[in-house]
């Protein structure tokens, strides 16, 4: 006897769309905020040797002591705070939301922001509230504080810099948010390597603060490693929700070796920042384009016809992200990931030619 999915699968899940990843075969891939640079040959050999020693017949050590020790050294994690590892920061968002998912709990974040904040809240059956940013994508601090007072969220997520706008919110405003939040505040510093501003050093000031990061944007997107740092009493509870052996042994080994050469990744990040500044300056020379300031490794721009620019660039071999999908404030917006100098030259040419066709 066959059973139809609509009889079994939750209605809200059936109404969802899967996370879409555009095919990039043969294209300059500038749609996913990845580090465009490969690794030096000697470092690739070192990684290969480290991987060859991994006992893949054994489960990974969930504590990952060598990797966590390396993270503490390279990422400035203060003493007295614990680390939770995740299969990317996406999994950490999921873990946090599952841990706070009491009946009636609310998740609150700026809007627009990282889509997985709302996606995971919905999957957990929680109410999600997005507080609209100002038209220039800065945080409306008063509206945000009022929303916290009204909805009493169990957890607040703030991307710093914000995705998809790329800007850092005002630090003083965020201090007020963390200090007045009735629950947990997770500051997502996925783009810290490019922004160079952090709340990591301020964890001791705020007992309800968690700082979350990912190594994906730094150049390790393919091995999926995120981490959260907070007081032991928070991390202990989240660890109960974490899937057993959630970060594999190969990721442990590769990430530890790469972080031992953090100077290589840091130099690449600074090259991206320099290219971002150059790309920003060139984009601002074009008419009919609004360029929003960015502290990340991408630039958000508004054009007369986002769909036409997106398709025109794809025809010319460059894949970017069309964000004109009905989300408030993102009308006419496309997002350009910063690539290598050569990739950025192709991006600018494709963008300007596609814009001229609008």
Buried (B, 14 or more C-beta within 10 A) or exposed (E): EEEEEEEEEEEEEEEEEEEEEBEEEEBBBBBBBBBBBEBEEEBEEBBEEBBEEBEEEEEBEEEBEBBBEBBBEBBEBEEEBBBBBBBBBBBBBBBBBBBBBEEEBBBBBBBBBBEBBBBBBBBBEBBBBBBBBEEEBBBBBEBBBEBBEEBBBBBBBBBBBBBBBBBBBEEEBBBBBBEEBEBBBBBBBBBBBBBEEBBBEBBEEBEBBBBBBBBBBBBBBEBBBBBBBBBEEBBEBBBEBBEEEBBBBBBBBBBBBBBBBBEBBEEBBEBBBEBBEBBBEBBEEBEEBEBBBBBBBBBBBBBEBBBBBBBBBBEBEBBBBBBBEEBEBBEBBBBBBBBBEEBBBBBBBBBBBBBEEE
